[in-house]
Amino acid sequence: MANHPAFGDVLIRLLNHRRTDVAWLSSTSGVPETELRSLLSGTRAQASQLDGLAAAFGLHTADLCVIADILAPALPTPRDPAAGAAVADLVQITMALPSNQRAQVHWFVHQLPSQLEERPCGTPLIYDWHSAGFGAMLANLLCANRNLHSLTAAAKTLAVLTEGRVYLAASTISGIGRGRVPLSPELVAGFATALGIPRGDLAAITGFELAEPPRSDDPLPAEMAGLLWNCRRLTAVQVGRVRDEAESMLVPVPDDASSEEWNRVRHHDGRWWGAPRQ
């Protein structure tokens, strides 16, 4: 049986990592200090407490649902499992574009209406926290909460957002979610990048010590993690349209172009298509 810590233990780890205390958390979250001390003592969290706690730690409430392993009926959740492949392609293409074109992609995503009815955050998760521990938590955050139900799409997105540092097979993602593939500091750091969660926070939550100091902040992976999150409410058809718009922004890469000057994205009809690096 995998270790499945109480949510209170996770909060303690986060507070210790942030070098702060219950008084700060109560003031920032709006959750009474008496309720917080009850949580830290092992009382199960209530859905009504999660909005404030998530805001205090800079997390999405839906992510904190997964971390706390509770239902939150008022929250919308991804509902189109077929969207994963298009989402992965969109992230890969957009990450290669210059900033002005990336801004257009973000606008396209933002202006699309939500076409699916809201369903509770408590939709059954892909992997069982209680049998697979933190591996299940990470897989659920990436796959279920970000509309990457295709494990191939999840693995591709993880590789793209970590710039190849975490390159896994789809079966390995499944193994992580089932607790059959052990976690490591490198995996935790890679998931943190893809999820848009600070590395130190996710390491604290999972109880890992990072193998190396954090890299200097690169805003691009964080921006793309935001794009990934914002696509979770879209249908496969909608994401496909945005992907096609982004792909239309690619241009032929000159034959003599260096990798330092150009991002290569697609190889079609004997030539590379991509975008110049900024």
N, C-alpha and C positions, 0 to 999 in steps of 0.2 A: 504494500500500500504506500503510495507516494505521500510525502509530507504535504499536508494541506493546512497551513496556518490559519488561525482565526483572523478576521479582518482587523481586530484590535491590534494584533501583533504586527500586521502590515502597517497600520498607522504609526505604531511606535517606531518601526524602522524608518519610515519617512520623516517623522519628527526628529529622530536622532541624526539622520543624514542632513536635514536642513538646519540642524543645531538650533532648534526652537522648542516650544513647549505647548502644553494644552491651552494655556491662557491665550497665546497667539492664535492657535487654531480656532478657538471659540470666537475670538474677536473678528477674525478674518472670515470665518465660514457662517457665522450667525447661529451655529449649533450651541446650545447651552453647555457650559463646562461640565455640569452634572451628567448630561447625556454622553459627552465625550469620555468622561472617566468610566462610565458604564460600558461604553464600547471597548475601551482599552482593557477592561476587566473580562471581556469575553462575550458581552451581550451582542446579539446579532444586529447588524445595521438595519435601519428602516429606509425605504426608498425616499421618504421625505427628507432625509438627512443628506442625501448624496449630492444634490445640486450645490449646496453650500460648501461641502467638503471638496468636491471636484474643483470649484472655482478657487478655493484657497490654495490648492496644490497645482493649479494650472492644467488640470486634466479635463477631458471630455467626460460628462456625466455618464454617457453610455459605456465608456471604458471603465469607469469606476464601478459600474454595475458588474462587469465581468470580474474585476479584481476582488470585489466584495462577494461575488457569487450570489447575487440576489436579483429579484425581479424588480423592474421599474415600469409599471404599466403605462405611464404617461409619455414615455419616450418613443420617438419613431425609430425604426430599425431597418436595415437593408432588407429588401424583399425580392430581389431579382438575381438568383444565383447564376443566371446566364451572362451577367454583365462582366464577370471577372476577366475574361480574355481581352475584351475591349479596354477595360480599365488599365490592365498591365501595358498594353500597347500605347495607350494615351500617355501614361506616365513616362514611358521610355522616350517617346517622341518629344514631349514637352520639355523634358529635362535637357534635351540637346539644343533647344531653341534659344535665341537671344532674349533678353529680358522684355523687350517691347512686345514680342510675339507671344511670350509666355503670358503676359498680361491679357492679351486677347483671348487666350485659351481659358484663363480663369474667368473672364467675363462671360464667355460662352456657357461655361458650367453654371455660373451664378444665375444667369437669366433664364435657364430652363426651369419650367414648372415641375413640381413634384406630382407625378402621375399615379403614384401608388398610395393606397390607404395606409395610415399609420398603424403599426402593430407594436405590441409591447416589447421593451428591451428583453423581456423574459422569454422570447422565442428560444426553443431548445438549442443549446450551444452544441457545437460540433464535437467537442471533446470534453470528457468528464474530469473536472477539477479534482474530484475526490480520489480518483484512481490514478491520475497522471500528474497531479500537482501543477507546478509552475509551467511545465511544458504545455499542458492543456490551456492554461491561461494565456500564454503567448500566442499559441495557434488560434485561439478563439478571438483574441484582439485583432490579429492580422486578417484572418479569413472571414469570420462571421461579422465582425464589426466594421469591416472595410470592403464588404461585397467581393471578396476574393475567394469564393467558395471553390473555384477551380484551384486545386493545389499547384498545378503547373503555373497558373497565373500568379499565385502567391509567391512561389519560388522565384519566378522571373522578376517580380516587383522588388522582392528583397534583394536580389542581385543588382538590379539597376540602381536602387536607392543607396546601396552601400558601395557602389562603383566596383562591384566584383569582389569585395572583401568577404562577403557571405554568399557563396554560390552553392546552393543546395538542390538536390533532386526533389521532385514532388513527393516521392516516397519518404524522404528524410523529414519533410514538413509533417507528414502524417505520423512518422515515428516520434517526433518531438511531441505532437499533440496527444499521442497515446502513452507517453512516458517511456518509450522503448529506446529513444535516442537521448542520452544525457545532455543536459545543458552545459554550457561553458561560458566564461566571461566574453569570449568573442561572439558567441551566438546572442547573448543578452544585449551586447552593445549593438549588434546588427539589427535586432528587432527594435531596439530603441530608436534607431535612425529611421526605420521604415514607419514606425508608429508615431513619430513626432513627439516622443516622450524623452525628457532629458536622460542621458545615459546613467547619471548618478542616481536618479530616482528609480529607474527600472532595476538597476543593480541592487539598490537598497531593498526594494520590494521583494526581489527574488533571493536575496541573501548572498549575492556574489560580490567578490572583490574584482574590480576591473583590472585586467592584466597590464594595462598601460595608461598613462595620463590621457585625459580627453584630448582629441585632436583640436586644433584651432577651429573656431566656429566657422562653418561654411553655410551660408544661408540657403543655398540651393536645395540640399536634401530636406531641410525643414519646410521650405516652400512646397516641394513636391509631396511631402507627407501631408501637407494641408490640402493639396489638390486631391490626393487619394481619399482623404476624409470627406471632402465635399462631393465627391462622385458617388458616395455610398447611397444617396437618396435617388439616384437616377436609374432608369431602365437600361437594358442592354442596347436598345435602339437609340436612346438619347446619347449614351456614352459613345456609341459607334459614330454618331453624327459629329460629335466634338472631335473624336479621333481623326475622322476624315478631314475636318477643317485644319487640325494641327498638321496632318501629313501633307496637306496642300501647301504648307509653308516651307517644306523642305525644298532644297535646290540641289542641282548636280554638284558633286564635289569634284573640283579640278583633279585631274590625274596626278599632278605633281604636288598635291596638297599634303602637308605634314599633319600628323595626329595632334601636334601642339596647336595648330591653327584651325582645325576643322573637327567637328563632331560627325562621325559616320553613323547613320541610323539604319538605312535600308539598302540592300544590294538588289538592283532590279535591272533587267535587260543589259547586263554586262557592266553596269556602273553603280557607284555609290551615290546615295542621296543623303543629305544631312544639312548642317548649318555651320556657319563660321563661329568659332569660339570668340567670346568677348574678352 
